[in-house]
Amino acid sequence: MNYPYVAQFRQSLVEWFEEEKRDLPWRHTKDPYKIWVSEVMLQQTRVDTVIPYYNRFMESFPTLELLAEAPQEYLLKHWEGLGYYSRARNLQAGVREVLENYGGIVPDNRHEISKLKGVGPYTAGAILSIAYNKPEHAVDGNVMRVLSRVLNIHDDIALPKTKKIFEAAVDELIDPDNPSSFNQGLMELGALICSPTSPKCLLCPVREYCTAFHEGQPEELPVKSKKVKMKHISFDVFVCEDDHGRLLLEQRPSQGLLANMWQFPMVEHNENSFEQFAQQYEVEPQETQDILTFKHVFSHLTWHINAHYMKSKTCKKGEWLTREQISLLPMPVPMLKIWQAIK
């Protein structure tokens, strides 16, 4: 890469970050475990959403050891509402590997840290640069957007192989004396200034060195092919209550979407949903009524949910639980929405 303004670019970016950076709780520590937690939470989740979760998580699991020992249900309860629950399970598995294989010390090199469960190239680089101040690339969507504009890169960022181009670019550009502020500066710039649409170029500390700004077309970059088509599925969810005020719940399988989370029984919607549910769970519905209808969007999947309430005395599958018991269980957001409606 032949980029003539490397020194000026580094200096402008680092100085801007150190003056303008947001006051975020994980920026008050160099503990690699705490930075690891923050980076996992921030994957595909907005900063404002993460802050209260991070603070609560750190109160309950301030050390690697406490997270490693936690029952999975207790861990998932802390993650409840954040989504992408495999992140929490992988984090706990990775933490256990650190205790078993590295004496409780998070590795300080890419080769070893990349072996940990759930630690990909971005998370590895973020921990190494922020916690250990190592000049390692940490390329996410924000970084690719910024550098595609600065360096005029037209490769499709939706293709996995393209990330290698940006990782190589960061390896050349990164400030060897201050890699932490450099990497965080790129991320912060993408989050606050160099936005996907209508970038605030006049506020940008590195606009003098940005090819797309000088060409007057920053919005045209990065190049990104269209996402996978969204899949839609409709479900009927059944809230059954017995004569003792207990509700019928079941735990999802240990693999796949929302693994191990708890839910009210649900069947894919069809004209015989009620009969199918009654037969499958061997319940004898008495009075029934509709609760609410809504949709919940995952990354490539949308659930369309019709929730129904009914009284019943018997059931074959699931567990009858009190409201107090249910309040302690981890439930996915669609079920929490129904739970709030009936509480």
N, C-alpha and C positions, 0 to 999 in steps of 0.2 A: 504494500500500500504506500503510495507516494502522497503524503499529506503534509503540506509545508508549514502548517501552523500548530504543530503538536504542542510545543511549550506554552504558547499563548492560550490555546484551547484548554489545556490542563489548568493553568493558573486561573483563568476566568471562571471556569466551572467550580473549582474547589473553593475559591474565595466567595462566590455567590452562595454555594451550599452552606458554608460555615456561618454566613451572615443571615441567610434567609430560611434555613431549615425549620420545618415544623417541630414543635415540642411534643415528641411522642414518647410514651413510657419506655419502649425498648431502646431508645437512644440515650438512656441514662445508665447503660451498663455495657460492659465488654465481656460479660459472661457468655461463652459460646452456647451454652445450653439455653439461656433465655433468648438469645438472638435466633437460635434454631427454632424455638417455639414461635416466635413472632413471624419468622419467614414462612413457616408452614401455615399459620393462620392467615397470612396475607395472600396466599395463593388463591386467586379467583374471588377474593373478598375485599370489599372496600375498607380503607383505613378506619373510617369513623365507626364502622360495624365492629371491627376487630378490637378496638381499644378496651371496651368494658369486658370482653371475653378474656383478653390477655391479662388484665389486672386480676380478674377473678381466678383465672387459671394459676397465676403466680402465687396467689394467696394460698391455694390448696396444694399446689405442687411446686414449691420454691426450689426443689433440688431434683436432680436426676433420679436419686434413689426413691423419692416419694412417688414420682410418676411411674417408675418401673414396678413398684409394689401395688399400685392402685388396681382395684377390681375394674374390669373393662366397663361394666355398667356405670360405675361411679365416674369414670373418665368420660364416657359418652354423654352422661348427664351434663358435664361441664361444656361439652361441645354442642349441645342441643341448640339447634337454630342456626349454627354456622354452616351446616351442609358439608358435602364431600367428606363423609365420616371416615372414609378409609385413611384420610390424612391423620386423624387422631390415632387410629390403630397402628399405622406405620410409624408414627412418632414414638409411640410407646415401645414398639418392637426395636426401633433404632436405639433408643435410650438403653434398653436392656442389653443390646449388643455392645454399647460403650462400656457398660459395667462389667460384662463378661469378658470382653476381649481387649479393652484398653484401660483397665484399672479405674474406670469412672471419669476419665479425661477425654473430652471430645477431640478426636485427631486434628492435627494442625497442618495436614497436607492433603492434597486432592486425591491421591491414590487410596489412602485409608478411609477418609471421610466418605468417599463415593461408594464404599462397600456397604454403608449403613442403609438399613431398610428405609425407603422413601426419600433418600437424599439424592436428587438428580444434580446435573451440572450447575443449574442456577443456585439451588440451595447451598450446595457445596461452596461455590464461589462467594456467595453472600456471607456465610459464616466465616470463611477463611479471611476475607478482606475486612469485614467489619469487626470481628472479634480478635483476630490475630494480626490484622494489618498486613496481610500478605497480598502481593500484586497478582490477584487471580480474577479472571473474568466472571461476571455474574449477569448473564443476559436474559432479560425478560421482555415482555411486550413493550414496556415503556422505553427500554434501552434500544430495542430494534427500531422503534419509531423515531427516536431522536437521531440515531446514527444513520438511518436511511436518508434522512433529510440533510444532515451535516455532510455526509460523505457521498450523497447522490447514488445510493445503492438501490437498484431496481429489481433485485431478486425477490421472488414471492415468499413473504415471511410465513405463509401458511404451510410451506414445505419444511419438514424437519431438517433437511440438509442445509437449508439457508442459515440456520442458527450458527453453523460452523463459521460462516463468513463474518458474522457479527462478533463471535467469540475471538476470532483472529484479529479483528479490528480493535477490540478492547485491549487485547494483549499488547498491541503496539501503542495505543493511545494512553493507557493507564498511567497515572502518576505513581512512580515507584516509591516516592517518599510519603505519599498520602493516599494509598489505594482505597481506604475506607471512605473518605470524603469524596473521592472521585467516583466510585461506584454508586454511592448513595446519591451523589449529585446528579448523575445520569438518570437514576430512577425518579428523583424528586422533580427534575426538569420535565420528564415525560408526564408525571402526574399533575403538575401545577401549571406549566407553561406550554410545553410542546404537545398539546392535546390532539386527539385524533381529528377533530374538525375545529376550525377557527382557532388555530394556534396563536398564542399571544406573542407574536414575534418581536413587537416593540419592547417587551419586557424581558426578552431573552438575553442572558449574559453572554451567549456565544454566537449571537446572530451574525457578527462580523465574519465568523469562520464557517458559516452555514451555506452550502451550495444552493440548497432549495430556496432559502430566503433571497439570495442574490438573483436567482432565476425567477422569483416571484410566484412559485407554484408549490409551496410546502404541503398543501392539502392533498396533492396527488400522490404523495408518498406516506407510508410505505405501500408497496404493492401487496395486495392480499386477496387470494382467490376466495370464492364464496364458501361458507360453512356447509357442513353436512345438513341435509334437509331434516327439519324437525319432525319427530314421530309423535303422534297423538294417540293416547289411550284413555278410554273412559272407564271409570270404576264406580261401583256402588259400595259405600262403606256403611257398615251396620253397627250402631251403638246399642248393644243389648244390656238391659238392666234386669237383675233378678229381684225377688221379693225382699231381699236384705239390703238393697241399694248398691249391690256390687255390679261392676261392669265387666263385660267380656273382652279380654285382650289376648293377643298372641304375639310371639316374638318372631321376627323375620329370620330367614335362613342366615347362616354364618358366613355365606359368600354372596357376592353380588351387590346390587343397589341397596343402600341403607341397611347393610348387614348388621344383624343382632339388635336392631332397633325394635321398639314395641309399637304395635298398631292395633286399632280396632279391626275386626275381620273385614276383608274387602274381596270382592269378586269383580272380574271384568264385566262391564255393563252389557246386558242383552235383555231381550224382552221377558226372559224368565229368571232375572237376577234374584228375585226374592225366593222363588222356589229352589233355585240352585243353592243359595246360601242356606236355606232351611234344611235341605237334604244333606249338604256337605258337612254342616256343623251339628246336625240332628237337634235343631232348636225347634220349639213350638211357639212361633210368634203370636202374641196376643195383640194389644193395641199397637199401632205403628203410626209414625208421623215423620214428615220430612224436616230436616234440620237446616241444612244450607247447601248451596251449590257454588262451586268455585273451581278455578284451575290453578295448578302449581307447575312452574316451569323449571325443569332441570336443564343441563347444558344442551343435550340433543333430544330431549324427551319432555312432553307436556302431559301431565295427568289432568283429566277433567273429572271432577269428583262430585258425586251426589251422595250426601250423608243422610242417613235415616236413623230414627230412634225407634226402639221397640222394647216391649216387656217380654220376658221369657223366663221359664223356670229351669229348663234343661239345656245342656250342650254337651257335645262329644269332644270338640277340639277347643283349644285355647284355655285360658284361666280366668276364673271369677276373681276380681281384685277390688279392694276398697279404694275410695278416692285418695286416701292417705298413701296407700301403696303405689297407686298410679303416679302420684306427684313426684315420686322418687325415681321413676323409670325414665330412661332416655327415649324420647319420641321424635320422629321427624316432623318438620314444619307443618305438612298438611294435617297430620294427626293432632298437633298442638292447636291448630286452628279450630278443629272440631271440638277438642277438649275444652278450649276457652268458651265455645258456644254453649256447651252443656253444663259447665261448672256452676 
